């Protein structure tokens, strides 16, 4: 099996390596006998053969990609709002688009996307609203939109039910009530399902409870990976919100003492679980966000694919606090970042 680190070392003709959790070693291309885990990835990191290092998403052209994970982090789309019979109606237009994305310096990934970004836009409504999502398939491949939530069968976005598959050039409007309140996800449900999801066809929608939640600095973190070799055996890169290590290079600024709310979603393919670990602090965790009382006070949560939840945190001290998957291989290959806790206003 191809080593994930060997892939990074040879990607695009440049030597690229992940920023390791532990002390680096010099070689990016491991000699025979280097300990490997079950995925074929070595527990090593550090400088590449040419001295280049892939750190914090540095070198990735976000403008050329057409989206910026630093913006997606706090970007919520409330749709176009109208009223019908005294009821709030929220409408969106989502396009399936094939787009080549630079996921690491010199590494280009032929993605299938919702509105051109990985993940797709974060849709937001309030419990009881009517949601209308006009889906236009501008891709060269058949797709659907399947929403996790409560809705009629003909709005389920799966083959052979209701409208079924939306072929290239076709469109369909999904209409359903915003329920239950919580943090949910949507994704394509066309086979081979693993490929459609792994290529980037996923996003989040949030349904706020009728009375809302306490005011907070809110952000979305969608955990995922990139199987850049398309062998279906595993991922070579891991990320939140599209680009590996982006929040290492640009730590997320938050205010000391302020409430921070993270909508955490796992849509990782080819690995059975993912996790979120916060250094130097604990958080309240609300599984799926469908209850207003937390289930636990912890510093680590585990999510299987499709699971999600809300993390609420207050930082009592200033400084930089790491967060990452507590599967160290995932962290070494992109799924890690920093919170930068400051006094006063954030920038």
N, C-alpha and C positions, 0 to 999 in steps of 0.2 A: 504494500500500500504506500502511496506517496505521502511522505512526511509533510505535515502542514508547514513546518518551519522551512523545509527545503523548497516548498512552493513559494513562500515569502522571499527566501534568499534569491530565487531566480526570477521573480516576477518582473516583467517589463524590462528585463536586462539589467535591473538595478538590484543591489543587495538591500533588502528590506527586512527588518526584524522587529518583533514586538518589544515594547518596554516591559521588562519582567517585574514580577512582584518582588523577587529576591535578587541577590547580587548577581550581576551579569558575568558570563564567560565570553571569551574572545570570539569563538568561532560561531558562525551562523549555520554552516553546513556541517552537521554532526559527523564525527568519525564513526566507523563501525563499532558497535557495542555501546553507543550512547543509550541510556535507559529511555524507553519509550512507554507511553501509556497505551491504553486499549485503542485509541484512535490513531496511533502512529505518530503522535506529536511528542517531540523531545521536551524534557523539563530543563530547557536551557534557553538563554536569550542573549541580549546584548548587541554588540556591534556586528555589522555584516562584513562580508569579505572586503568591501570597498570602503568600509568605515561609515556607511550610511545607516541611519537609524530611523525607523518609522515611529515617531512619537506624536501623540496627541492629534492625529489627523493632519499634521503639518504637511504642506505640499499638495493637498487635495484642493482642487479648484471648485469651491461650492457654487460660485456663480455659473460656471460652465455646466455643473450638474443640474442647475435649475432649482435647487433647494439648499437650505442651510440648517443643519441639525441644531445650531444654536438658536435659530428663530423658531423652528418646529417645537422646541422644548416648551415654550409658553404660548403657543399659537392655538386658539380654539375658534372653530368656525360655527357661529350660531345660525347660519343660513339666512335666507331672505324671509322676513317675518311678515305674515298677513293674518287676517282673522276671518273665520267662517263660523257663523252662528254663535258668536261670542267665544269661540275657541281659538287658541293660538296655533297657527300652522307654520311650520318651518320647512323651507324648501332648499335643496342643494342640487347642483349639477356636477356629476362626477364622470370623468372620462378615463377609460382604459387606454394607456399609452405605452408603447414600447420605447424604451429609452436606454442608451448606454450611459452608465454611471461610473465615474472614477471612485472606487471604494477604498483604495490606498494609492499612494503615489505610483503611477505607471500601471496600475491594475484596473482594467476596465471590465465592467460586468454588464452583460446584456439583460437588463431588467425588464420586467412587466410591472407596471405601476398603476395606481389610482392617482390621477392628476399630476403625474410626473415625479412624485416623490416617494421615498421609502423612509418611514411608513407613509400611507396616504393621509389626507387631512383628518384632524380630530373634530368630528361633528359633535355638537352640544345642544341639548334641549332640556326641558323641564318635564318632570313626570306629568302626564296628561296631555302634553302637546301632541299634535299630529305631525308626523315626519313624512316628507315626500322627497325621495332621492331619485332624480332622473339620471339613469346610468346610460352613457353613450359609449359603445365599444369602438374606439378608434384604433384598436390593436389589430395585428394580423392574426390573432388567435382568439378562439371562443372563450368567453368569460361569463361570470355571474357576480352578484354581490350577495353574500349570505351574512345576515345580521344575527348576532347572538342577542336574544331578547324574547319577548312574547309577541307573536304575530300570527296571522292566518297562514295556512299551509301554502296558499298560492303566492305568498310573498317571501317564501323561504330561500329562494335563490339557489336551488339545486336542480340538476338535470331531472327531467321526466315528471316534475311537479310544477303546476302553474305555468308561468311563462317559460321556465326551464332555461336552457343555454341561450345566451345572447351572442349571436354570431357577429363577425366583423362587419361593421357598417350598420348594425341594428342598435336599437335602444329599448329601454323599458323603465317605467317609473315604479319603484317600490314605495308602497304607502302603508304605514303602520303606526300604531300608538307608541309613544315613548314610555315604555314600561319593561321591566321594573326599574326603579331608580338604582343607579350604580355605575360602574365602569365596565364597558362591554367592548367587543371587537367585531369587526367585519372582515371578510376575506372572500376571495374567489373560491368556488366549490366545484370547479370543473376538473376532471381527471386528465392526467395523473395529478391528484390533489397535492401531493408533496411538492412537485415541481412548481405548480402555480403559486403556492405559498412561498416556497424558497426563492422564487424569482422576484418577489416583492409585492404580491397582491394582498395587502392587508392594511388595516388601519384601526382606529379606535373611535367609539362614540360614547359619550358621557350623558347620562340622564341624571340631572340634579333632583334631589328630593323636593317636595312641594315648598317647604320652608327654607330651602337652601342649606348650605353648610356654613360654619363660621368663616369669616374672612381670612384668607391665607394667600401666600405666594404659591400659586399652583403651577404644576408642570406635568408633562406627560413623558413617560419613559417606556418605549416599546423595545423589548429585548428580542433580538433575532440574530441570524448568522448568514454567511455567504458561502455556498458550496461552489467555489469558483471553477472547480474541475468538472462539475456536472456529472459526477460518478454516482451520486446518491448515497455515498458511503459516509460522508461527514463534511463538516464545514472547515474552511481554512481561515476564516475571519469571523469574529463575533462583535456585536455592536449594540448600542441603544441609539435609536433614532437615525439610523442610516450609515454613519461613518465610524469605524473603529477609532477609539482613543480621542475622539474630538473633545471630550470634556476633561481630558488630561491637559491638552494644550491650552484650552480656554475653560478654566474652572468655572463652575456655576456660582455666581455671587448670590448670597442670601444674607438677610439681616439677623444679627444676633438677637435672640429672644423672640423673633417673629415666628408665626406658625407657617411651616412649609408643608405643602400637601403634594404628594407624588401619586399620580395615577400610573400604576405599574402593571404592564401587560407582557405576557410571554407568548410569542408566536414562533419560537425557535423550531425549525425542522431538523430532522436527522439526529437529534439528541433528546433523550427522554425527559430531562428536567433542566431547569435553569434556577438561578437564585440571585438574591440581592442582599448584600452585606454592607452595613454602614460602620465606619470606624469611629470610635470615640464617643458614641452616643447610642441611644435607643429610640424606638418609634412605636406609636400605636399602629396596629395593623387591622384593617377592615377587609376581610375577604370578599371579593366581588363588589364591595361598596354597597351592598343591599341592606345593611343594617347600620344604625347610627351609633352603635356601641362597638368598640374595638374588641377583637377576639384575643389579643395578646399584646404585651409590651416586650419588644424584642429588638435585636440588632441584625437578625438574619431571617429571611423567609425563602421558602422553596415553592416554585410554581411549575406544574406540568404544562405542556402546550395547551393554550387556550385559557389557562387560568389567569386571573388578574385580581388586583386588590388596590387598596388605598393605604399609603404610608403617611402618617402625620408626625412631624418632628419639630422640636424647638431646640436650637443650639444655644447652650448657655455660655459658650466661650468663643472668642474669635480664633481665626486660624484656618488652615486648610485640612479638610477631612476627606479621606479617600472613601469611595464606594466602588463596589465591583461584584462580579459573580464570585461566589465562594466555591466554584469549581475553578481551581487555579489555572487550568489550561485555557478556559474561556477568558479569564482576566488577562493572561499573558498574550492572548491573540486578539485583544481589542476591547473587551467588555470591562472597562474600568474608567474612573474619572475622579474629580475632586469637587467638593463644595468649598468655596472660599467665603468664610463667615466674617462679616465686617460690621462695625458699628455705623449707625446712621443709614443714609440712603444707599441703595445699590446702584451700580452703573450698568 
